[in-house]
Amino acid sequence: MAIPDPGLRALWDRVLADRGHDVTVGGADSDGWSRLEESSFDLVVLELAPGSTDALEVCRRLRRERPGVRPSILVLVHPDRAGEMVAALKAGADDVLVGLPDHRAAITHLASLERRRQAGAKQSGPGQSCGVPSAAGAPRATILLIDDEASIRLSLRRALEHCGFDVLEASDGAQGLEVFIRYQDQIDAVVVDQRMPRMSGQQVVEEIKRRQPGVPVILISGQDVADMVEPAPGFRADAFIRKPFELMDLARTVRRVVEAA
């Protein structure tokens, strides 16, 4: 585990211990690399911190110099560097987690990564690194992405494109609805953030379901779904993802709702 931020390092130290892992703390430097060379690890946790590329270099070096050794690599991406989540995947990370999770969210993400490792999930280059290949011969799905935060929208667009989707985007709910009306015959699914100006994510869901009830919508929120106002039947999102979330979970959820539609 190489996490410069002391608070984040303490959180993941507790989380890993709670999951029964023995933890070795090192830096993403020559000393930390020496520990990787001398030991066998099932999981490497790295922080892509502001002002540093060490985590990306460790990913690349581990995949290049130890190709037969496949520990799972989880890269924690600082919110200020959300646009680099795809760079972490391309460097060799098995998953990226953007933002600062609480203890419960961290446990959930780690358990998901462990299940994928136990199932023998592997990543094999562009289009497969998200672990969500489309059915053979299926056309690329087009996703409408609606989020008012430009940096988050850009990083999610790049991530979805990296996973094999075409992406349209909008900067708020009202614009998102305009884009949907214009391109509704081409859109296979919608990903929308809940908290936005002019129209909330749930309002966007309701308007889309009125027009095209068969188009799946994924709602993203920092709230638990139980804390949100219950929508009327027929106007619910098809899937819900709570922040912070793993890129893998978003990509798999998008693929699942598209194929089920």
C-alpha positions in Angstrom: 0.0 0.0 0.0 1.5 3.3 -1.1 -0.8 6.2 0.0 0.9 9.5 0.8 -2.2 11.1 2.4 -2.1 10.1 6.1 -5.9 10.1 6.6 -6.6 8.1 3.5 -3.8 5.7 4.4 -5.2 5.2 7.9 -8.7 4.5 6.4 -7.4 1.9 4.0 -5.2 0.3 6.7 -8.3 -0.3 8.7 -10.3 -1.5 5.7 -7.7 -4.0 4.6 -7.3 -5.2 8.2 -11.1 -5.6 8.5 -11.0 -7.8 5.3 -8.3 -10.0 6.8 -5.3 -8.7 4.8 -1.8 -8.4 6.1 -0.7 -4.9 5.1 2.7 -3.7 4.1 3.1 0.1 3.8 5.6 1.5 1.3 6.1 4.5 -1.0 5.7 4.6 -4.7 9.5 5.0 -5.0 12.6 2.9 -5.2 12.1 1.6 -1.6 8.5 0.6 -2.3 9.5 -1.0 -5.6 12.1 -3.1 -3.7 9.4 -4.4 -1.4 7.3 -5.4 -4.4 10.2 -7.2 -5.9 11.0 -9.1 -2.7 7.5 -10.1 -1.8 4.4 -11.6 -3.3 1.2 -9.5 -3.0 -2.4 -10.2 -3.9 -3.3 -6.5 -3.9 -1.4 -3.3 -4.5 -3.2 -0.1 -3.5 -1.7 3.2 -4.8 -2.8 6.8 -4.5 -2.6 9.1 -7.6 -2.0 12.2 -5.5 -1.8 15.8 -6.6 1.6 16.7 -8.1 2.8 13.1 -8.5 2.9 10.5 -11.2 4.5 7.8 -9.0 1.4 5.6 -8.9 1.2 5.5 -12.7 4.9 4.7 -13.0 4.5 1.8 -10.5 1.6 0.4 -12.5 3.5 0.5 -15.7 6.7 -1.0 -14.2 4.9 -3.8 -12.4 3.0 -4.8 -15.6 6.2 -4.5 -17.7 8.8 -6.0 -15.5 6.7 -8.7 -13.7 4.2 -9.8 -16.5 3.7 -13.2 -15.0 2.8 -11.8 -11.6 -0.8 -10.5 -11.4 -1.7 -8.8 -8.2 -4.8 -6.7 -8.4 -3.9 -3.0 -8.6 -6.3 -0.5 -7.2 -5.5 3.2 -7.8 -7.1 5.8 -5.6 -7.6 8.9 -7.8 -7.7 12.3 -5.9 -10.7 14.4 -7.0 -8.4 17.0 -8.4 -7.1 14.4 -10.8 -10.4 12.8 -11.8 -9.5 13.3 -15.5 -6.7 10.9 -15.2 -8.7 7.8 -14.3 -8.3 6.4 -17.8 -4.6 7.0 -17.7 -4.5 4.8 -14.6 -6.4 2.0 -16.4 -4.0 2.2 -19.4 -1.0 2.1 -17.0 -2.2 -1.3 -15.8 -4.6 -0.6 -12.9 -7.4 -3.2 -12.5 -9.7 -0.6 -11.1 -9.8 3.1 -10.1 -11.7 4.7 -7.3 -12.3 8.5 -7.6 -12.9 10.6 -4.6 -12.6 10.1 -0.8 -14.8 7.1 0.3 -16.0 6.5 3.8 -15.2 3.2 5.6 -18.4 1.5 4.4 -17.8 2.5 0.8 -14.2 1.4 0.9 -15.2 -2.0 2.3 -17.7 -2.4 -0.5 -15.2 -1.5 -3.2 -12.6 -3.8 -1.8 -15.0 -6.7 -1.6 -16.0 -6.2 -5.2 -12.4 -6.2 -6.3 -11.7 -9.4 -4.3 -14.7 -11.2 -5.9 -13.4 -10.3 -9.4 -9.9 -11.6 -8.5 -11.4 -14.9 -7.1 -13.4 -15.3 -10.2 -10.3 -15.0 -12.3 -11.3 -11.8 -14.0 -8.4 -10.6 -16.2 -7.9 -7.5 -18.2 -6.5 -7.8 -21.7 -6.0 -4.4 -23.3 -8.2 -1.7 -24.9 -11.9 -2.4 -24.9 -11.5 -5.2 -22.3 -10.0 -3.3 -19.4 -13.4 -2.6 -17.9 -14.3 -6.3 -18.0 -17.6 -5.5 -19.9 -17.2 -6.7 -23.5 -20.3 -6.5 -25.6 -21.9 -9.5 -27.2 -20.2 -10.7 -30.4 -21.2 -8.5 -33.3 -23.2 -6.1 -31.2 -22.9 -2.4 -32.3 -21.4 0.1 -30.0 -24.0 1.5 -27.6 -24.5 5.3 -27.4 -24.8 6.7 -23.9 -26.0 10.2 -22.9 -24.0 11.4 -20.0 -25.4 14.3 -17.9 -23.4 16.0 -15.2 -22.8 19.6 -14.3 -19.2 19.2 -13.1 -17.0 19.5 -16.2 -14.0 17.5 -14.8 -16.2 14.6 -13.7 -18.1 14.6 -16.9 -14.9 14.6 -18.9 -13.4 11.7 -16.9 -16.5 9.6 -17.1 -16.8 10.3 -20.9 -13.2 9.1 -21.4 -13.8 6.1 -19.2 -17.0 5.0 -21.0 -15.3 5.5 -24.4 -12.4 3.4 -23.2 -14.9 0.7 -22.3 -16.3 0.6 -25.8 -19.2 3.1 -25.6 -20.0 6.1 -27.7 -20.9 9.1 -25.6 -23.1 12.2 -25.9 -22.9 14.7 -23.1 -24.7 17.6 -21.4 -23.8 20.0 -18.7 -27.1 20.1 -16.8 -30.5 18.4 -16.7 -32.2 20.9 -18.9 -29.6 20.6 -21.6 -29.5 16.9 -21.1 -33.3 16.7 -21.9 -32.8 18.8 -25.0 -30.0 16.5 -26.2 -32.2 13.4 -25.5 -35.2 14.8 -27.4 -32.9 15.6 -30.4 -31.1 12.2 -30.4 -33.5 9.9 -28.7 -33.6 7.4 -31.6 -29.8 6.9 -31.2 -29.5 6.8 -27.4 -29.3 3.4 -25.8 -29.0 4.5 -22.2 -28.7 7.6 -20.0 -26.3 8.2 -17.1 -27.4 11.3 -15.0 -26.2 12.9 -11.8 -28.8 13.6 -9.2 -27.6 17.0 -7.9 -27.6 19.6 -10.7 -28.9 23.1 -11.3 -32.2 23.8 -13.2 -33.3 20.2 -13.1 -32.4 17.4 -10.7 -31.4 14.0 -11.9 -34.7 12.5 -10.8 -36.6 15.2 -12.8 -34.6 14.2 -15.8 -35.5 10.5 -15.2 -39.2 11.4 -15.1 -39.1 13.4 -18.3 -37.2 10.7 -20.2 -39.6 8.0 -19.0 -42.6 10.1 -20.1 -41.1 10.3 -23.6 -39.3 7.0 -24.0 -40.1 4.6 -21.1 -38.0 1.8 -22.7 -34.7 3.8 -22.5 -32.8 2.7 -19.4 -31.6 5.5 -17.1 -28.8 5.2 -14.5 -29.0 7.7 -11.6 -25.8 8.6 -9.8 -26.0 10.3 -6.3 -24.0 10.9 -3.2 -27.1 10.1 -1.2 -28.4 6.6 -0.3 -31.3 5.7 -2.4 -33.4 5.2 0.8 -32.8 8.9 1.6 -34.2 10.2 -1.7 -37.8 11.0 -2.5 -39.6 7.9 -3.8 -40.6 8.6 -7.4 -44.0 7.6 -8.8 -44.2 4.1 -10.3 -43.0 4.1 -13.9 -40.7 7.0 -13.3 -37.9 5.2 -11.4 -34.4 5.0 -12.7 -33.4 1.5 -14.0 -30.3 1.5 -11.8 -28.7 3.5 -9.0 -25.0 4.1 -8.3 -23.9 5.8 -5.1 -20.8 8.0 -5.0 -18.0 7.3 -4.7 -18.1 4.4 -7.2 -15.8 2.2 -9.1 -15.4 2.7 -12.8 -15.9 -1.0 -13.2 -19.3 -0.9 -11.5 -20.5 2.0 -13.7 -19.3 0.3 -16.9 -20.9 -3.0 -16.0 -24.1 -1.4 -15.0 -24.3 0.5 -18.3 -23.7 -2.7 -20.2 -26.2 -4.6 -18.1 -29.1 -2.1 -18.6 -28.3 -1.7 -22.3 -28.4 -5.5 -22.9 -31.6 -5.9 -20.8 -33.5 -3.1 -22.7 
